[in-house]
Amino acid sequence: MNNKQREIWDEKAKTFERFKQNNSDTLEILNFFKEFGVNFNNKSIIDIGCGNGRFALELANSANSVLCLDISKNMLDDLHSDCLSLGLKNISIKCADFDESYKDLGAFDIVFGAMTPALNNEKSFLNALNLAKEYFCYVGWGRYRQDGLTQEVLEAHGANLILPKGLPDALKWLENASKSPITYKYFKRNFTKMLSLDDAINRTKIQCKMSLASVDEKLCAKIISKYADTNKMVKLTHSREIGAMIISK
């Protein structure tokens, strides 16, 4: 992972939604894993590309230990802060690139990876699979993603919103690499939220940086400003599909 990617995720941490206990979307995914036999109780778990701990902090309530791995120091700082607030003592944190560090990580009962660019290629994905002693629990993008404001700004730059690597790709990677039992499911996610004009511009700018070498910040601000109401608030709508998969070892 290059320094640009680190910088993007460090910047993204400033507006990234913080951990909320018993979040319905998070619990729906974890309950899917549990329904099909994954037992997180007293297990050693690694959360690859954990971000600010959406899943890791929930998993820590039942696991024996959770290693949180991410390239973003800012994301991990937020995770550490929430970990202290919750009084969790079974979480360890490692700021590192997965590809550069996986050989030194050892094995875990359960490998967990959710919506992370760390596993967006075949080699990294299969390396993660090899760390699992019991299960690899994977959550990735599904078959579609719609984000109107980001798409409009990208089109103004002559680009398009790219669907990141996700479950459809992972299923192809596994065709010749693993004979292990696989269970998967797609989930639809739609949300609408109001952001201040400044936050909406910053969020869209960061999203565009994932696809563009550089972003015309004045152009981005001009486009987003069109959608601000009299209170300088912007309504964001986002529709996407995500996929969850269990690979049994």
C-alpha positions in Angstrom: 0.0 0.0 0.0 1.5 3.3 -1.0 1.7 6.5 1.0 -1.1 8.1 -1.0 -3.5 5.4 0.1 -2.4 5.9 3.7 -3.0 9.6 3.4 -6.4 9.1 1.9 -7.5 6.8 4.7 -6.0 9.1 7.4 -8.0 11.9 5.9 -11.1 9.8 5.6 -10.9 9.0 9.3 -11.9 12.6 10.1 -15.4 12.1 8.8 -15.7 8.3 9.1 -18.7 7.2 11.3 -17.5 6.1 14.7 -18.4 2.8 16.3 -21.9 2.4 17.7 -22.8 -0.6 19.9 -25.5 -2.9 18.6 -25.6 -1.2 15.2 -28.3 -3.1 13.2 -26.3 -3.4 10.0 -23.2 -4.7 11.8 -25.2 -7.2 13.8 -27.0 -8.4 10.7 -23.7 -9.4 9.1 -22.4 -11.0 12.3 -25.6 -12.9 12.8 -25.3 -14.3 9.3 -21.9 -15.7 10.2 -23.3 -17.1 13.4 -26.3 -18.6 11.7 -24.0 -20.7 9.5 -21.8 -22.0 12.2 -19.2 -19.4 13.1 -18.7 -19.3 16.8 -16.7 -16.2 17.9 -16.7 -17.1 21.6 -13.2 -17.4 23.1 -11.5 -17.3 19.7 -8.4 -15.6 18.4 -9.4 -13.2 15.7 -7.6 -10.9 13.3 -9.5 -8.1 11.7 -7.6 -7.1 8.5 -8.2 -3.6 7.4 -10.2 -3.0 10.6 -10.6 0.8 10.1 -11.9 2.4 13.2 -13.3 -0.8 14.6 -16.9 -1.2 13.5 -16.6 -5.0 13.6 -13.6 -5.5 15.9 -15.1 -3.7 18.8 -18.3 -5.8 18.6 -16.3 -9.0 18.2 -14.2 -8.3 21.2 -17.3 -8.8 23.4 -17.1 -12.6 22.8 -13.6 -13.3 21.4 -10.6 -14.3 23.5 -8.4 -11.8 21.5 -8.8 -9.5 18.5 -5.8 -8.2 16.6 -6.8 -5.0 14.7 -4.6 -4.4 11.6 -4.8 -1.3 9.4 -2.6 1.1 7.5 -4.3 4.2 8.9 -2.9 5.6 12.1 -5.8 8.0 12.4 -8.4 5.2 12.1 -6.5 3.1 14.7 -6.3 6.1 17.1 -10.1 6.4 17.0 -10.4 2.6 17.5 -8.0 2.8 20.5 -10.0 5.7 22.0 -13.3 3.8 21.7 -11.6 0.6 23.1 -10.6 2.5 26.2 -14.1 4.0 26.6 -15.6 0.5 26.4 -13.1 -1.0 28.8 -12.0 -3.7 26.4 -8.8 -5.3 27.3 -8.5 -8.1 24.7 -7.8 -5.9 21.7 -4.3 -5.3 20.3 -3.6 -2.9 17.5 -1.0 -3.0 14.7 -0.5 -0.2 12.2 0.9 -2.0 9.1 0.3 -3.0 5.6 -1.1 -6.5 5.4 0.9 -7.6 2.3 4.1 -6.5 4.1 3.4 -8.1 7.4 1.2 -11.2 6.9 4.1 -13.7 7.1 4.9 -12.5 10.6 1.3 -12.5 11.9 0.8 -16.2 12.7 -2.4 -18.2 12.5 -5.8 -17.3 14.0 -8.9 -19.2 14.7 -10.9 -16.7 12.6 -9.7 -14.3 10.0 -12.1 -11.4 9.5 -11.9 -8.8 6.7 -14.7 -6.3 5.9 -14.9 -3.7 3.1 -11.1 -3.4 3.0 -8.8 -2.5 0.1 -6.2 -4.7 1.8 -7.9 -7.7 0.3 -8.8 -6.4 -3.1 -6.5 -8.7 -5.1 -6.3 -12.4 -5.4 -2.9 -12.8 -3.7 -3.7 -10.8 -0.6 -7.1 -12.5 -0.3 -5.6 -16.0 -0.5 -2.9 -15.0 2.0 -5.6 -14.0 4.4 -7.4 -17.3 3.9 -4.2 -19.2 4.7 -4.0 -17.5 8.2 -7.3 -19.0 9.2 -7.5 -22.2 11.3 -11.3 -22.4 11.4 -13.0 -19.8 9.3 -12.4 -16.8 7.0 -15.2 -14.3 7.4 -15.2 -11.9 4.5 -17.4 -8.9 3.8 -16.9 -7.0 0.5 -18.7 -5.0 -2.1 -21.5 -6.7 -4.0 -22.7 -6.2 -7.6 -23.7 -2.5 -7.6 -22.9 0.9 -6.0 -24.7 4.2 -6.5 -23.5 7.5 -5.1 -25.0 10.4 -7.0 -22.9 13.3 -5.8 -19.6 11.5 -6.2 -20.6 10.2 -9.6 -21.5 13.8 -10.7 -18.1 15.1 -9.6 -16.2 12.3 -11.2 -18.1 12.8 -14.5 -17.0 16.5 -14.4 -13.4 15.2 -14.2 -14.1 12.8 -17.1 -14.2 9.7 -14.9 -16.7 7.3 -13.5 -17.5 5.7 -10.1 -15.7 2.4 -10.1 -17.1 -0.5 -8.2 -14.3 -1.8 -5.9 -13.2 -5.4 -5.8 -15.6 -7.5 -3.7 -17.5 -10.7 -3.3 -18.0 -11.5 -7.0 -14.2 -11.2 -7.5 -13.5 -13.3 -4.4 -15.7 -16.1 -5.6 -13.7 -16.2 -8.8 -10.4 -16.3 -6.9 -11.6 -19.3 -4.9 -12.6 -21.4 -7.9 -9.2 -23.0 -8.4 -7.7 -22.1 -5.0 -9.9 -23.7 -2.4 -12.1 -26.8 -2.0 -13.3 -25.6 1.4 -17.1 -25.2 2.0 -18.3 -21.7 1.1 -21.5 -19.9 2.1 -22.4 -16.4 1.0 -25.2 -13.9 0.9 -25.8 -10.4 -0.6 -27.2 -7.6 1.4 -28.8 -4.3 0.1 -27.8 -1.1 1.9 -29.5 2.3 1.3 -29.0 5.3 3.4 -29.8 9.0 3.4 -28.1 11.5 5.7 -27.7 15.3 6.0 -24.2 16.8 6.1 -23.0 20.3 6.4 -21.8 21.8 3.1 -18.2 21.7 4.2 -18.5 18.0 5.3 -20.3 17.1 2.1 -17.6 18.7 0.0 -14.8 17.0 2.1 -16.5 13.6 1.9 -17.0 13.8 -1.9 -13.5 15.0 -2.4 -12.1 12.0 -0.5 -14.3 9.6 -2.3 -13.1 11.0 -5.7 -9.5 10.7 -4.6 -10.0 6.9 -4.6 -10.5 7.0 -8.4 -8.6 10.1 -9.5 -4.9 11.1 -9.4 -6.0 14.6 -8.4 -9.2 16.4 -7.7 -10.2 20.0 -8.7 -11.3 21.2 -5.3 -13.0 24.3 -6.6 -15.0 22.3 -9.2 -16.0 19.8 -6.5 -17.1 22.6 -4.2 -19.1 24.3 -7.0 -21.0 21.1 -7.8 -21.8 20.1 -4.2 -22.8 23.7 -3.3 -25.7 23.4 -5.8 -27.4 20.9 -3.5 -27.1 22.9 -0.3 -30.3 24.1 1.3 -30.8 27.5 3.0 -29.1 26.1 6.2 -26.1 25.0 4.1 -26.9 21.4 4.6 -26.6 18.8 1.9 -28.7 15.6 1.5 -26.6 12.5 0.6 -28.2 9.4 -0.7 -26.2 6.2 -1.2 -27.3 2.8 -2.5 -25.1 -0.3 -2.6 -24.9 -4.0 -2.3 -22.5 -5.8 -0.1 -21.7 -9.5 0.1 -20.7 -11.7 3.1 -19.0 -15.0 2.8 -17.9 -17.8 5.2 -15.0 -20.1 4.1 -14.7 -23.1 6.4 -11.3 -24.6 6.8 
